[in-house]
């Protein structure tokens, strides 16, 4: 609760929340990126890419993948493009758009705790309604991760020194990367 109190009104909101069911958890969830297509088949959403649900990004990725895949199929079967090339493009775009969020989710799911710099970052996000809206927009897939966590934006939120500390800390971690 103390952490939520630092993030503006989140602590107050959490205190007034009503739990409607049991809390459940697991520590053995896969973080897997599968091939996006093969001869006679194609995958979208969790069928092709599974991430720990800690960030809630899965549904947004599933909807994005369905749109990208349907565009590739229509292009390939409609004669606008070769189906094989269209599916290669789908997989490349899916993996490219997913990689930053996949890495972030895997790191977050390890529950290693947050650094002082990350605490300041999330406090800055929580203290500003527009920033909080952007962050939740990212979690729902509306705001691209690359814009929310761009160097320029992060420097504006936490300053150049803390940004440099954050980059150094992240560069020491070795996230798992999607195939492709």
KANORCOR-V15635 format. One record per residue. N is the residue number from 1. RES is the residue in three letters. SS is DSSP state (helix for helix, strand for strand, loop for the rest). OMEGA is omega in degrees with one decimal (999 if undefined). BURIAL is + if it has 9 or more other C-alpha atoms within 8 Angstrom, else -. Layout:
BEGIN
n=<N:N>
res=<RES:RES>
ss=<SS:SS>
omega=<OMEGA:OMEGA>
burial=<BURIAL:BURIAL>
END
This chain:
BEGIN
n=<1:2:3:4:5:6:7:8:9:10:11:12:13:14:15:16:17:18:19:20:21:22:23:24:25:26:27:28:29:30:31:32:33:34:35:36:37:38:39:40:41:42:43:44:45:46:47:48:49:50:51:52:53:54:55:56:57:58:59:60:61:62:63:64:65:66:67:68:69:70:71:72:73:74:75:76:77:78:79:80:81:82:83:84:85:86:87:88:89:90:91:92:93:94:95:96:97:98:99:100:101:102:103:104:105:106:107:108:109:110:111:112:113:114:115:116:117:118:119:120:121:122:123:124:125:126:127:128:129:130:131:132:133:134:135:136:137:138:139:140:141:142:143:144:145:146:147:148:149:150:151:152:153:154:155:156:157:158:159:160:161:162:163:164:165:166:167:168:169:170:171:172:173:174:175:176:177:178:179:180>
res=<UNK:UNK:UNK:UNK:UNK:UNK:UNK:UNK:UNK:UNK:UNK:UNK:UNK:UNK:UNK:UNK:UNK:UNK:UNK:UNK:UNK:UNK:UNK:UNK:UNK:UNK:UNK:UNK:UNK:UNK:UNK:UNK:UNK:UNK:UNK:UNK:UNK:UNK:UNK:UNK:UNK:UNK:UNK:UNK:UNK:UNK:UNK:UNK:UNK:UNK:UNK:UNK:UNK:UNK:UNK:UNK:UNK:UNK:UNK:UNK:UNK:UNK:UNK:UNK:UNK:UNK:UNK:UNK:UNK:UNK:UNK:UNK:UNK:UNK:UNK:UNK:UNK:UNK:UNK:UNK:UNK:UNK:UNK:UNK:UNK:UNK:UNK:UNK:UNK:UNK:UNK:UNK:UNK:UNK:UNK:UNK:UNK:UNK:UNK:UNK:UNK:UNK:UNK:UNK:UNK:UNK:UNK:UNK:UNK:UNK:UNK:UNK:UNK:UNK:UNK:UNK:UNK:UNK:UNK:UNK:UNK:UNK:UNK:UNK:UNK:UNK:UNK:UNK:UNK:UNK:UNK:UNK:UNK:UNK:UNK:UNK:UNK:UNK:UNK:UNK:UNK:UNK:UNK:UNK:UNK:UNK:UNK:UNK:UNK:UNK:UNK:UNK:UNK:UNK:UNK:UNK:UNK:UNK:UNK:UNK:UNK:UNK:UNK:UNK:UNK:UNK:UNK:UNK:UNK:UNK:UNK:UNK:UNK:UNK:UNK:UNK:UNK:UNK:UNK:UNK>
ss=<loop:helix:helix:helix:helix:helix:loop:loop:loop:helix:helix:helix:helix:helix:helix:helix:loop:loop:loop:loop:loop:loop:loop:loop:loop:loop:loop:loop:loop:loop:loop:strand:strand:loop:loop:loop:strand:strand:loop:loop:strand:strand:loop:loop:helix:helix:helix:loop:strand:strand:loop:loop:helix:helix:helix:loop:loop:helix:helix:helix:helix:helix:helix:helix:helix:helix:helix:helix:helix:helix:helix:helix:helix:helix:helix:helix:helix:loop:loop:loop:loop:loop:helix:helix:helix:helix:helix:helix:helix:helix:helix:helix:helix:helix:helix:helix:helix:helix:helix:helix:helix:helix:helix:helix:helix:helix:helix:helix:helix:loop:loop:loop:loop:loop:loop:helix:helix:helix:helix:helix:helix:helix:helix:helix:helix:helix:loop:loop:helix:helix:helix:helix:helix:helix:helix:helix:helix:helix:helix:loop:loop:loop:loop:loop:helix:helix:helix:helix:loop:loop:helix:helix:helix:helix:helix:helix:helix:helix:loop:helix:helix:helix:helix:helix:helix:helix:helix:helix:helix:helix:helix:helix:loop:loop:loop:loop:loop:loop:loop:loop>
omega=<-180.0:178.5:179.0:177.8:179.3:-175.0:177.2:-173.6:-176.8:178.9:178.7:179.1:-179.9:180.0:-178.3:179.9:178.5:178.1:-175.2:-179.9:-179.0:173.8:-179.7:179.4:177.0:178.9:-175.5:179.6:179.8:168.6:-168.7:170.5:-179.8:171.9:-174.8:-176.7:174.8:-178.3:177.2:-179.9:175.0:-177.3:174.0:177.6:-176.7:176.9:-177.1:-175.6:-178.6:175.3:173.9:-176.8:-176.2:-179.4:-178.9:-176.2:-173.0:-177.0:176.9:177.9:179.7:179.4:177.3:-179.7:179.8:178.6:179.5:-178.8:-179.6:176.9:179.6:-178.8:179.0:178.5:-177.8:-179.0:-179.2:176.6:178.7:-177.4:171.5:-177.4:179.5:179.0:179.4:179.2:173.8:178.1:177.5:-178.0:-179.5:179.8:178.0:-177.7:180.0:-179.7:-176.4:-171.1:-178.2:-179.8:177.9:179.7:-179.0:-179.7:179.3:178.1:-179.7:-177.3:177.5:176.5:179.0:-175.3:-178.0:178.1:176.6:179.9:178.3:176.0:178.4:178.6:-177.9:173.8:178.0:177.8:-178.1:-177.6:-176.7:-175.7:-179.6:178.5:178.4:177.7:177.8:180.0:178.2:173.1:175.1:-178.2:178.5:176.5:-178.8:-179.6:179.9:-180.0:-177.2:178.1:-179.5:-177.1:177.2:178.4:-178.8:-178.7:179.4:178.6:177.5:-177.6:-172.1:178.8:-175.1:-178.8:-179.4:175.7:179.0:177.0:180.0:179.5:178.7:-179.4:-179.5:-178.7:177.6:178.4:179.2:-179.0:172.3:-175.6:175.0:176.3:173.2:999>
burial=<-:-:-:+:+:+:+:+:+:+:+:-:-:+:-:-:-:-:-:-:-:-:-:-:-:-:-:-:-:-:+:+:+:-:+:+:+:-:-:-:-:-:+:+:+:+:-:+:+:+:+:+:-:-:-:-:+:+:+:+:+:+:+:-:+:+:-:+:+:-:-:+:+:-:+:+:+:-:-:-:+:+:+:-:+:+:+:-:+:+:+:+:-:+:+:-:-:+:+:+:-:+:+:+:+:+:+:+:-:-:-:-:-:-:-:-:+:+:+:+:+:+:+:+:+:+:+:-:-:-:+:+:-:+:+:-:+:+:+:+:+:-:+:-:+:-:-:+:-:+:-:-:+:+:+:-:+:+:+:-:-:+:+:-:+:+:-:-:-:-:-:-:-:-:-:-:-:+:-:->
END
